[in-house]
């Protein structure tokens, strides 16, 4: 793991030294509904968020979409990363699809490479083709697609009724293989119950059940599992913070520039302010909420403080990215470049045992202190102007 992390870190730094950094993207953000119409073409990456997100046009780049409802039914000549309460993907996706949601539906889609999906209820119909592998982690999963490689994942109940060109390796509560299933390789599944395989189904290899057995706890296996989980969360966190950070730049660029200057000029001071805020906040909220009048104030303060904690690593990462690019001799002032470089570095370092925890804490403290300092400066300036 350490060798992989070191290699990734060296690769990203070298790439920015050898090649000039240009990060461009189209950002669309709305509290309501937002639509990319069928007659629209975007020659760039697209960051899009809203209560309802609809994409019908052509995107010549990657798509990062988030909303209560996300509906992608166009042409995306890149990757798709989507998250929402209800997500529907159709149309043509050239590269990978990574999607998470309460209800996920992939129908009549042509996906050029891998699909990774997580959700409560996930369905992929028989009009969908997947050019790569399929990975999933769901409550209920129904897949009838044509998958060019293998399938791996885990779910409560899984129903397979499509074509798979390679092996299937899954952990399930219940597995059913439908009559139209055509699986070229082996099926290996871990479950307490025996799979139900329709007589008309075709399986080219063997079907092997591994029944979970209660054994002695293997500390190494637990450690390996925890590390894998941390990596998964780190990757998911990177993409979610990337999306939030891009929206922040779009909506409050001047504020972020001001906060970044505060961190650069007074790192130790803002770190001290952030550390004090972390220690003092919880007791202060408890004291305020001791009265009926103070309860709503405590709730508001708690919500704001939670928001500050979430965006603190993003702000810290932007300052880190600016410092890295300056250190390697790149003089760009592109805030998106700072965001991508800083978040990538922060994410890689955050999964290193012990060091990652320390760096994450430092990011929270410095980011929080910078937000508080900037807010205090704005309030003071408004009072003087008033």
Secondary structure, 3 states (H helix, E strand, C coil): CHHHHHHHHHHHHHHHHHCCCCCCCEEEECCCEEEECCCCEECCCEEEEEEEEEECCEECCCEEEEEEEEEEEEEECCCEEEEEEEEEEEEEECCCEEEEEEEEEEEEEEECCCEEEEEEEEEECCCCEECCCEEEEEEEEEECCEECCCEEEEEEEEEECCEECCCEEEEEEEEEECCCCEECCCEEEECCCCCEECCCCEECCCEEEECCCCCCCCHHHHHHHHHHHHHHHHHHHHHHHHHHHHHHHHHHHHHHHHHHHHHHHCHHHHHHHHHHHHHHHHHHHHHHCCCHHHHHHHHHHHHHHHHHHHHHHHHHHHHHHHHHHHHCCCCCCCHHHHHHHHHHHHHHHHCCCCHHHHHHHHHHHHHHHHHHHHHHHHHHHHHHHC
